């Protein structure tokens, strides 16, 4: 999970306190960035297009890696009004004269655009961790810290909140990867929760340059090639070799950004015997050769 987050490079672009009073409801448009909310007080209902309705209660953390159009309300009886995304430091919904019954910290993340499409596809459509989960004591402590900071008016409040929310995302994804929480969604969290696939995935991530084959990964998982291939594809939504190819390209993009290696050096670091083989693989996945991608990382690149 740590390697996934290192490639996603999550950054909380906006976080603010959202409150509700009386019978309130709001309809939000679809937007590309991942949205999150952390319930500080009370409860509300989230209905996102294409997903099951979710009741959120105090202490709950929810992340939508891709944010469809959604409704947030006090309950099913509320009539929602349409509201565009706004950047105000505080938003209040419902009756301005009524006492507040719901308070949350809400906002959205930005993921590194170089790898966001692949890596978001490996996350479930909803990451939802219930407040007070006895299996997530670290997450509960983070929620308490964020709630305290959201109520504070101290120096660097916004910067501290941003860092805490980024850590919360990582911890929530880690909790979500537990076998009893993984659910039936395809993706990396499901794979890491599987006792057969997890050892192979960890080995692959730890040594991306190794000459992996389906047979070698199956041996690491202590199952036959056929069983491993079928189980991997069902859980991950990709064949083992397609996953290896796309993961190598994701790591190569990250290395280009952070270390500025040559094409030959990149090829060696991610498991290719030649710059030509690496360029072919990279172009197949990224839609452009690595030299062209590298130019977009340079100052003034497009």
C-alpha positions as CSV (number, residue, x, y, z in Angstrom):
1,X,0.0,0.0,0.0
2,X,2.9,2.4,0.7
3,X,4.2,1.9,-2.8
4,X,0.8,2.8,-4.2
5,X,0.6,6.0,-2.2
6,X,4.1,6.9,-3.2
7,X,3.2,6.8,-6.9
8,X,-0.2,8.5,-6.3
9,X,1.5,11.4,-4.4
10,X,-1.8,12.4,-2.7
11,X,-2.1,16.1,-1.9
12,X,-5.1,17.6,-0.1
13,X,-5.9,20.5,-2.4
14,X,-9.0,21.7,-0.5
15,X,-10.3,20.9,2.9
16,X,-13.0,22.8,4.8
17,X,-15.6,22.5,7.4
18,X,-19.1,21.8,6.1
19,X,-22.2,22.0,8.3
20,X,-25.9,21.2,7.9
21,X,-29.0,22.3,9.8
22,X,-32.6,21.3,9.6
23,X,-33.8,19.4,6.5
24,X,-31.0,20.0,3.9
25,X,-29.7,18.5,0.7
26,X,-27.3,19.5,-1.9
27,X,-26.5,18.0,-5.3
28,X,-22.8,18.3,-6.5
29,X,-21.5,17.9,-10.1
30,X,-19.1,15.3,-11.2
31,X,-15.4,16.3,-11.1
32,X,-12.2,14.5,-11.8
33,X,-10.4,14.8,-8.5
34,X,-10.9,12.3,-5.6
35,X,-13.3,13.6,-2.9
36,X,-13.2,12.8,0.7
37,X,-15.2,13.6,3.9
38,X,-14.5,13.0,7.6
39,X,-17.6,13.2,9.8
40,X,-16.9,15.3,12.9
41,X,-20.5,15.4,14.3
42,X,-23.9,14.1,13.5
43,X,-24.8,12.1,10.4
44,X,-25.8,12.5,6.7
45,X,-26.6,10.4,3.6
46,X,-24.4,10.2,0.6
47,X,-25.9,9.1,-2.7
48,X,-23.4,8.9,-5.5
49,X,-24.4,8.0,-9.1
50,X,-23.7,4.4,-9.8
51,X,-22.9,3.5,-6.1
52,X,-25.0,2.3,-3.2
53,X,-26.3,4.9,-0.8
54,X,-24.1,5.4,2.3
55,X,-25.1,6.7,5.7
56,X,-22.1,8.5,7.3
57,X,-21.9,8.9,11.1
58,X,-19.5,10.7,13.5
59,X,-15.9,9.5,13.0
60,X,-16.5,7.9,9.6
61,X,-14.0,8.5,6.8
62,X,-15.0,8.2,3.1
63,X,-13.0,8.6,-0.1
64,X,-14.3,8.5,-3.7
65,X,-11.1,7.9,-5.9
66,X,-13.2,9.1,-8.8
67,X,-16.0,11.5,-7.9
68,X,-19.3,11.1,-9.8
69,X,-22.3,13.4,-9.4
70,X,-23.6,13.0,-5.9
71,X,-26.2,14.1,-3.4
72,X,-25.4,14.8,0.2
73,X,-28.4,15.3,2.5
74,X,-29.8,15.1,6.0
75,X,-31.9,12.2,4.9
76,X,-34.0,10.7,2.1
77,X,-36.9,13.2,2.8
78,X,-34.7,16.3,2.0
79,X,-35.0,18.0,-1.4
80,X,-31.5,18.7,-2.7
81,X,-30.6,21.9,-4.4
82,X,-27.8,22.0,-7.0
83,X,-24.5,23.5,-5.9
84,X,-21.3,24.0,-7.8
85,X,-17.9,23.3,-6.3
86,X,-16.8,26.3,-4.3
87,X,-13.5,27.2,-2.5
88,X,-14.9,29.1,0.5
89,X,-13.3,28.1,3.8
90,X,-16.7,27.1,5.3
91,X,-20.0,25.9,3.8
92,X,-23.3,25.7,5.5
93,X,-26.3,23.8,4.2
94,X,-29.9,24.1,5.3
95,X,-31.6,26.5,7.7
96,X,-29.3,29.3,8.7
97,X,-31.2,30.0,11.9
98,X,-31.4,26.3,13.0
99,X,-28.9,24.6,15.2
100,X,-26.2,22.6,13.4
101,X,-26.8,18.9,13.4
102,X,-24.1,17.8,11.0
103,X,-20.4,18.8,10.8
104,X,-17.8,17.3,8.5
105,X,-14.4,18.1,7.1
106,X,-14.7,17.7,3.3
107,X,-12.6,18.4,0.3
108,X,-10.7,16.8,-2.5
109,X,-7.2,15.4,-3.4
110,X,-5.0,15.7,-6.4
111,X,-3.1,12.6,-7.4
112,X,0.0,12.7,-9.6
113,X,-1.5,12.9,-13.1
114,X,1.3,10.8,-14.5
115,X,0.0,7.6,-12.9
116,X,-3.5,8.6,-11.6
117,X,-5.5,6.7,-14.3
118,X,-3.8,3.4,-13.7
119,X,-3.6,3.6,-9.9
120,X,-7.1,5.0,-9.3
121,X,-8.4,2.0,-11.3
122,X,-6.7,-0.2,-8.8
123,X,-8.6,1.3,-5.9
124,X,-12.2,0.4,-5.1
125,X,-14.8,3.0,-6.1
126,X,-15.5,3.8,-2.4
127,X,-13.1,3.6,0.6
128,X,-15.3,3.8,3.7
129,X,-13.9,3.3,7.2
130,X,-16.4,3.4,10.1
131,X,-15.5,5.6,13.1
132,X,-14.4,3.8,16.2
133,X,-13.5,0.7,14.3
134,X,-11.7,-1.5,16.9
135,X,-9.4,-2.8,14.1
136,X,-8.3,0.8,13.2
137,X,-7.1,2.5,16.4
138,X,-4.5,4.6,14.5
139,X,-7.2,5.9,12.2
140,X,-9.4,6.8,15.2
141,X,-6.6,8.8,16.8
142,X,-6.1,10.6,13.4
143,X,-9.8,11.5,13.3
144,X,-9.5,12.9,16.8
145,X,-6.5,15.0,15.9
146,X,-8.2,16.3,12.7
147,X,-11.4,17.2,14.7
148,X,-9.3,19.1,17.2
149,X,-7.4,21.0,14.5
150,X,-10.5,21.8,12.5
151,X,-11.9,23.5,15.6
152,X,-8.7,25.4,16.4
153,X,-7.7,28.8,15.2
154,X,-4.0,28.4,15.7
155,X,-1.1,29.2,13.4
156,X,-0.6,26.9,10.4
157,X,-4.0,25.3,10.9
158,X,-4.6,24.7,7.2
159,X,-1.1,23.3,6.6
160,X,-1.5,20.9,9.6
161,X,-4.9,19.8,8.4
162,X,-3.6,19.1,4.9
163,X,-0.9,16.9,6.2
164,X,-3.2,15.1,8.7
165,X,-5.7,14.4,5.9
166,X,-3.0,13.0,3.6
167,X,-1.9,10.6,6.4
168,X,-5.5,9.7,7.0
169,X,-5.9,8.7,3.4
170,X,-3.0,6.4,3.6
171,X,-4.1,4.9,6.9
172,X,-7.7,4.4,5.6
173,X,-6.4,2.6,2.5
174,X,-4.3,0.4,4.8
175,X,-7.3,-0.5,7.0
176,X,-9.5,-1.1,3.9
177,X,-7.0,-3.7,2.7
178,X,-7.8,-5.9,5.7
179,X,-9.4,-9.2,4.4
180,X,-12.8,-8.5,6.1
181,X,-13.0,-5.0,4.6
182,X,-11.7,-5.7,1.1
183,X,-15.1,-6.5,-0.3
184,X,-15.6,-7.8,-3.9
185,X,-14.2,-4.9,-5.8
186,X,-11.4,-5.6,-8.2
187,X,-8.1,-3.8,-7.6
188,X,-4.9,-3.6,-5.6
189,X,-6.6,-3.5,-2.2
190,X,-8.5,-6.7,-2.9
191,X,-5.2,-8.3,-4.1
192,X,-3.3,-7.3,-1.1
193,X,-6.0,-8.7,1.2
194,X,-5.9,-12.1,-0.5
195,X,-3.6,-14.5,1.4
196,X,-2.6,-16.2,-1.9
197,X,-1.9,-13.1,-4.0
198,X,-0.5,-10.8,-1.3
199,X,3.0,-12.5,-1.1
200,X,3.4,-12.4,-4.9
201,X,2.3,-8.7,-5.1
202,X,4.7,-7.7,-2.3
203,X,7.6,-9.6,-3.9
204,X,6.8,-7.9,-7.3
205,X,6.6,-4.5,-5.8
206,X,9.8,-5.0,-3.8
207,X,11.8,-6.1,-6.9
208,X,10.2,-4.6,-10.0
209,X,13.4,-5.3,-12.0
210,X,13.3,-9.1,-11.4
211,X,12.5,-11.2,-14.5
212,X,9.1,-12.1,-13.3
213,X,6.9,-14.7,-15.1
214,X,3.5,-16.1,-14.2
215,X,5.2,-19.3,-13.1
216,X,7.6,-17.4,-10.8
217,X,4.8,-15.4,-9.2
218,X,2.8,-18.6,-8.8
219,X,5.7,-20.2,-7.0
220,X,5.9,-17.2,-4.6
221,X,2.2,-17.6,-4.0
222,X,2.6,-21.4,-3.5
223,X,-0.1,-22.3,-6.0
224,X,-0.1,-23.6,-9.5
225,X,0.3,-21.3,-12.5
226,X,-3.3,-21.8,-13.6
227,X,-4.8,-21.2,-10.2
228,X,-2.6,-18.1,-9.7
229,X,-3.4,-16.6,-13.1
230,X,-7.1,-17.1,-12.7
231,X,-7.2,-15.8,-9.1
232,X,-5.0,-12.8,-10.0
233,X,-7.1,-11.7,-13.0
234,X,-10.3,-12.0,-11.1
235,X,-9.1,-10.0,-8.1
236,X,-7.0,-7.4,-9.9
237,X,-8.9,-6.9,-13.2
238,X,-5.6,-7.4,-15.1
239,X,-3.6,-10.4,-16.1
240,X,-0.3,-10.8,-14.1
241,X,1.9,-9.8,-17.0
242,X,-0.3,-6.8,-17.9
243,X,-0.1,-5.7,-14.3
244,X,3.6,-6.1,-14.3
245,X,3.9,-4.0,-17.5
246,X,1.8,-1.2,-16.3
247,X,3.4,-1.1,-12.8
248,X,6.8,-0.9,-14.4
249,X,5.8,2.0,-16.5
250,X,4.3,3.7,-13.5
251,X,7.5,3.3,-11.5
252,X,9.5,4.5,-14.6
253,X,7.4,7.7,-14.7
254,X,8.1,8.3,-11.0
255,X,11.8,7.7,-11.5
256,X,11.8,10.2,-14.4
257,X,10.3,12.8,-12.2
258,X,12.4,12.2,-9.1
259,X,15.8,11.1,-10.4
260,X,16.2,12.2,-14.1
261,X,17.7,9.0,-15.3
262,X,18.6,8.2,-18.8
263,X,16.4,5.8,-20.9
264,X,19.1,3.1,-20.6
265,X,19.2,3.5,-16.8
266,X,15.4,3.6,-16.5
267,X,15.2,0.4,-18.6
268,X,17.6,-1.4,-16.2
269,X,15.9,-0.1,-13.0
270,X,12.5,-1.4,-14.1
271,X,13.5,-4.8,-15.5
272,X,14.2,-4.4,-19.3
273,X,17.3,-5.7,-20.9
274,X,17.6,-2.9,-23.5
275,X,16.4,0.7,-24.0
276,X,14.6,-0.4,-27.1
277,X,12.5,-3.0,-25.2
278,X,11.7,-0.4,-22.5
279,X,10.7,2.3,-25.0
280,X,8.4,-0.2,-26.8
281,X,6.7,-1.2,-23.5
282,X,6.5,2.4,-22.2
283,X,4.9,3.6,-25.5
284,X,2.4,0.8,-25.5
285,X,1.1,1.8,-22.0
286,X,1.7,5.6,-22.0
287,X,0.8,6.3,-25.6
288,X,4.0,8.2,-26.1
289,X,7.7,7.3,-25.9
290,X,9.6,8.0,-22.7
291,X,11.6,10.8,-24.3
292,X,8.4,12.6,-25.1
293,X,7.0,12.1,-21.6
294,X,10.2,13.4,-20.1
295,X,9.9,16.6,-22.0
296,X,6.5,17.3,-20.3
297,X,8.4,17.2,-16.9
298,X,10.9,19.8,-17.9
299,X,10.2,23.5,-16.9
300,X,7.9,24.9,-19.5
301,X,7.0,21.4,-20.8
302,X,3.6,20.6,-22.1
